[in-house]
Amino acid sequence: MSPAVLLRNALRVLIPLALTSTFYLYLYPVFLGCAFPLPQPDTASKTEAQSSTLAFQDTFRQHFGSSSHAAPFRLLALGDPQLEGDTSIRNYNRESFPHLTWAIRHLTYKTEHTSLRRRLRQVVHDLVDVFFDDIPDTAESIRKRIDLFGNDFYLAHIYRTLRWWTKPTHITVLGDLLGSQWIKAPEFERRSQRFWNRSFKGGERVPDEVAAYPADEYDLAGLLGVEDENAAAWRRRIINVAGNHDVGYAGDLTIERLERFERVFGKAAYELRFELPINDPATNATIYDAEKNPESNRLPPELRIVNVNNMNLDTPAAEQSLQDKTYAFVNDVINTASAVEYTGHFTLVLTHIPLYKPEGICVDAPYFNFHAGGGVKEQNQLSADASRGFLEGIFGLSGDSNAPGQGRGRRGVVLNGHDHEGCDTYHFINQTEGDERQWKVTRWESAQADKLLETPGIPGLREITVRSMMGGFGGNAGLLSVWFDEDAWEWRFEFANCALGRQYFWWFVHLIDLIALVALVGYGVLQAAAAAGFDVEKWPSTKVSGETKTEKTENVEKKPVQAGNGDIKKG
């Protein structure tokens, strides 16, 4: 079979396969129906499938105009990209074939040996190590370099495609931006450059002057539902959360590690406040005013984002001064929050390590490990005490029904990462259990099935651990919608997940595209040769005794062939 025929037949398969797979890959959120959940005033009247369909249709309409149904706050949440680097390559910072180098040194008498026999024996040993050590290490190092290069663009594909299709108003990466807290400054800079110039190209860190410290008097970071330059800026900004692979656990977190993270990725602890304007004068008249409406418990609708560096909440810590700052920050978040008796405010906590849960609730069970000299070396979750600081402190929940606001606390949700498998849970406490009451945790689906949210005397809080966006975990992204219900004067939210799939599909599509492109170029070259007068359909032909098989066949004299019925016919 000639190359032209071979390529033509191959392209009949490659081109449809390449076009189909590429079309799916670059429009995967469309095919999967990914969309931010829509505000649902009556969620019980619609099934999950119906809500997802309506959300997808609304997202589709946004690309051809504006949408009056989309939630005013739409957060694209990405967990644990963990960019690896040179330190993960086997032969990093050393030559590829060291045993071959030593074999050559032995043969050229650049080493000392007591006899020729020992010299030759060492040469043989080194040559054996070339095949069993150097070649496998070099092959694995090449594979790892290619993998690192491709992984950057795999993560970039998730970020870029979802940012284009779902149209988020805000974006966050929930910690572990990089793959190791122990890397030195040059490697940290290289990975940081890859983060901003490849994986999250076009993104910006939150400016230091915008990332505010909690205070009673504050400036708004923006208005929700208003399209202006500030809204456009927030679509570019990435709210980066500090993770253990970025700055280290409490036993590894140092001033130097924290400073380099904040210099490149933004502050590790701050708050952002966004207000939702109310345009109806009659509705505005119902909002609390010290002079005009002092009896109202309605506050102007406000969404408060709290970025908490919880890496050193648990003890012991390597840098006590840093832990003291973290405690002071959490206390100031609590002290500057609105009173629990008032409605209209919503708190969104972004952090890395999940809250405490008993074993069996999520994939990661409670686990602590400590350095020999003291300091937290590793942990899967926060301790129960640290977790209560979030539930009872930041959100004001209480097991005492006589507490302010009957212990119902403030509206909000916690988003974090760390557990790469992800988890969706509900923390609650039963006020009717008296002195025996304690915090409990269940899966979100179970909480809904048991109607815990509707049962009086059981305040609670939802915690969403976003599944990792790494290829090994399916390339996930969280879609959080938050909207304001004016009738109830409360914020509501809903969460959805969108997964690209394992990184192997991304590699497969681009390899098929490359093969199809090479085959197409090769076929084009053959067609150009045919146009120049070359017979590419019959090339190459095998020559027999100075003439081709075709020529020899044409010179063979045709002899009569005896037919079965006695007639003669030409062969």
DAMORA-V880656 format. One line per field, one symbol per residue. ss: DSSP state (a for helix, b for strand, c for the rest). psi: psi as a letter, one per 30 degrees, with the letter a starting at -180 (. if undefined). burial: + if it has 24 or more other C-alpha atoms within 12 Angstrom, else -. A space follows every 10 residues. Layout:
ss = ???
psi = ???
burial = ???
//
This chain:
ss = ccaaaaaaaa aaaaaaaaaa aaaaaacaaa aacccccccc ccaaaccaaa aaaaaaaaaa aacccccccc ccbbbbbbbc ccbccaaacc cccccccaaa aaaaaaaccc cccccaaaaa aaaaaaaaaa aaaaaaaaaa aaaaaaaaaa aaaaaaaaaa aaaaaacccb bbbccccbcc ccccaaaaaa aaaaaaaaac cccbbccccc cbcccccccc cbbbccccaa aaaaaabbbb cccaaaaccc ccccaaaaaa aaaaaccccb bbbbbbcccc aaaaccccbc ccbccccbbb bbbbbbbcca aaccccccca aaaaaaaaaa aaaaaccccc ccbbbbbbbb cccbcccccc cccccccbbb cccccbbbbc bccaaaaaaa aaaacccccc cccaaaaccc bbbbbbcccc ccbbbbbbbb aaaaaacccb bbbaaaaaac caaacccbbb bbbbbccbcc aaaccbbbbb bbbbbccccb bbbbbbbbbc ccaaaaaaaa aaaaaaaaaa aaaaaaaaaa accccccccc ccbbccbbaa aaaaaccccb bbcccccbbb c
psi = kleeeeeeee ffeeeeeeee eeeeefgefe efgklkklkj fifffkleee eeeeeeeeee fffgalkffk kfjjkjkkki eijlaeffke gkglleieee eeeeeefghg lklfleeeee eeeeeeeefe efeeeeeeee eeeeeeeeee eefeeeeeee eeeeefilfl kkjhlhelfk fflleeeeee eeeeeffdeh kflklkkefe jlkkleklkk flkkgkjaee eeefffkkjk kklefeflae ffjleeeeee eeeefllfjl lkkkkjkjfj eeefffkkkf eeiffkgklk kkkjkjjkjg fhelllkeje eeeeeeeeee eeeefgllkf fllfkkkjkk aekllkklkf eleklkkkkk leglkkekke llleeeefee efdefglkfj fflkgggfak kalkkabejf flkjlkklkj ffgbffklkl klkeeeeeef heffkkgill kkkjjkkkgl efgghlkkjk kklkjeefhl klllklkkke llfeeeeeee eeeeeeeeee eeeeeeeeee fffkiffgkl kkkjhfllee eeeffkkklk kjlfgflklk .
burial = --++--++-+ +--++--+-- ++--++++++ --++++++++ ---------- ++-+++++++ --------++ ++++++++++ +++++++--+ +-----+-++ -++--++--- --------++ -++--++--+ ---+--++-- +-----++++ ++++++++++ ++++++++++ ++++++++++ +++---++-- ++-+++-+++ +-+++++--+ ++++-----+ +++++----- +-++++++++ ++++++++++ ++++--++-+ ++-+++++++ ++++++++-- ------+--- ------++++ ++++++++++ +++++++++- -++--++-++ -+++-+++++ ++++++++++ ++++++++-- ++++-+---- ----++++++ ++++-+++++ ++++++++++ ----+-++++ ++++++++++ ++++++++++ +------+++ ++++--+--- -++---++++ ++++++++++ ++++++++++ ++++++--++ ++++++++++ +-+-+++-++ -++--+--++ --+--+---- -----+---- ---------- ---------- ---------- -
//
